[in-house]
């Protein structure tokens, strides 16, 4: 699901669309963008370019998973409280840095 969300986010940034469909995740030729009727030909071309040039490697996957965790927890009150406490010792830390830190803790 992280892969699809990452691609969708990149397409959303360049072109109005109604979503995407993915035949086989490992086969980009089965991926399809469902363009919004407001999309211009230039926007459609840019979206197709983004899709054609999309590469997914382990580093991209880890970064997308981290971004997903940030989005998932940024409004959670307990995370916000813990982040505030974390920032007392790490004043320049971002919430993403905090989530990265949490991932290092063994329980």
C-alpha positions in Angstrom: 0.0 0.0 0.0 2.9 2.3 0.6 4.1 2.0 -3.0 0.7 3.0 -4.3 0.4 5.9 -2.0 3.8 7.2 -2.9 3.0 7.0 -6.7 -0.4 8.6 -6.1 1.2 11.5 -4.2 3.7 12.2 -6.9 1.0 12.1 -9.6 -1.3 14.4 -7.5 1.5 16.9 -7.4 1.6 17.4 -11.1 -1.9 16.6 -12.5 -5.5 16.6 -11.4 -6.7 13.0 -11.4 -9.4 10.7 -9.9 -6.9 8.1 -8.8 -5.0 5.2 -10.2 -5.4 1.5 -10.8 -2.6 -1.0 -10.5 -2.8 -4.3 -12.3 0.4 -5.9 -11.0 2.6 -3.8 -8.7 5.8 -5.2 -10.2 4.7 -4.4 -13.8 4.4 -0.6 -14.4 2.8 -1.3 -17.8 -0.3 -2.3 -15.9 -0.6 0.9 -13.9 -3.1 3.4 -15.1 -3.8 7.1 -14.2 -7.5 8.1 -14.3 -7.2 11.7 -15.3 -9.7 14.3 -14.1 -11.5 16.1 -16.9 -9.8 19.3 -15.9 -6.4 17.9 -16.6 -4.6 19.6 -19.4 -2.5 17.7 -22.0 0.6 19.2 -20.5 -0.4 18.0 -17.0 -1.2 14.5 -18.4 2.2 14.4 -20.1 3.9 15.4 -16.9 2.0 12.7 -15.0 2.9 10.0 -17.5 6.6 11.2 -17.3 6.4 10.9 -13.5 5.0 7.4 -13.8 7.5 6.3 -16.5 10.5 7.5 -14.5 9.2 6.1 -11.2 11.8 3.9 -9.5 11.2 2.0 -6.2 14.1 0.8 -4.2 14.7 -0.2 -0.6 15.7 3.3 0.4 12.6 4.8 -1.2 10.4 2.2 0.5 11.9 3.0 3.9 11.5 6.8 3.4 7.9 6.3 2.3 7.1 4.1 5.3 8.7 6.7 7.6 6.5 9.4 6.0 3.5 7.2 6.4 4.2 6.9 10.1 4.7 10.6 10.5 1.3 11.2 8.8 -0.4 8.6 10.8 0.8 9.8 14.2 1.3 13.6 13.8 -2.1 14.4 15.4 -2.0 11.7 18.1 -2.0 13.4 21.4 0.4 10.9 23.1 2.9 11.2 20.3 2.7 15.0 20.4 3.3 14.9 24.2 6.3 12.5 23.8 7.6 14.6 20.9 7.5 17.7 23.0 9.6 16.0 25.7 12.0 14.7 23.1 12.5 18.2 21.7 13.6 19.4 25.2 16.8 17.3 24.7 16.9 17.7 20.9 15.7 21.2 20.1 16.2 21.1 16.4 14.6 17.7 15.9 11.6 17.4 13.6 8.7 15.1 14.2 10.1 12.9 11.5 13.4 12.7 13.5 11.4 11.7 16.5 9.6 8.9 14.6 13.0 7.7 13.3 14.3 7.7 16.9 11.2 5.6 18.1 11.9 3.0 15.4 15.4 2.4 17.0 13.9 1.5 20.4 13.7 -2.2 21.1 10.9 -3.4 23.3 
